[in-house]
Amino acid sequence: MFKLAQLNIAKAKYPLTSPSMKEFVDNLESINQLAEQSAGFVWRLKDESGNATGIQAFSDPLVITNMSVWDDVNSLRHFVYQTHHVEFVKRRKTWFESLESSYYVLWWIADGHFPDVQEAQARLNQLNEKGDTPQAFSFKKVFPPPSI
């Protein structure tokens, strides 16, 4: 049995403590709760504060990380594009820089495995280097879970 892992990164235009980031930061808790209550949600990366913005996964302190595990692609896609979360996707450019490379990656993991940041970074690098493959892909070209 397999689950879907996802990594999503964003480079903030300003420090998270900046007034320009207040609306985004003020909504983190409610969006995280929405994810956790969504059908198909399994797990998300978080620190003691309950979110992942304090986890320094990349050398640039303005790059924030979001990582989660879902039952399947449709569950994640529904959360991202068919809940209140989509309003923040639409406004991404308000708070975050445009990246030249992919800012998210999807990959299949064994049920019960929770990826660490290094694994997720490797998958994102793989997507950026090779494009969509069964090991690292995007919503543009989804691959099925591996055969057992």
Steps between C-alpha positions, in 0.01 A plus 500: 500500500627847411428859602574826321764734641528863397752777555410860426750781547464876469745789523341778702534853367545620858582344839196326650500760779449780246160675486495410129479129597243544780196376305684187388641426846167572672332233285758222542323336793158493333638367171701234685184399689309486173764265359492277808119477481498425126414157366815306419734701725756283681784716641679833470839634596483733799708629787406582861299802381272277292622609158812453290603862440763477774668196343806622310516243220686720249797732539293807413308604815219642282421157352220334693410133479170314503501122487212256545377148427163415346309183413508581130539772236128582489490573874791742476369659181159554662657672802728720288252609234148444635509634855566844651871420450467591130453866595856499634629318192347773284671767710839328520673788317383743769733340753749289307760540227461316171750213486677397182483134600217279625370600839316177577546129444288188552624144553374167628612362836433178685204518738631588847809682373526873567762674286762729644609830351810349335290242316262770384784725382644210299161443332466868415852501356416191297187665358697811409776296333297231319144631479202286594595138572337227712744596780424875502209663319252787494125533453576552129606137455386274781641147522317212670638343817763230446380145442553266790 
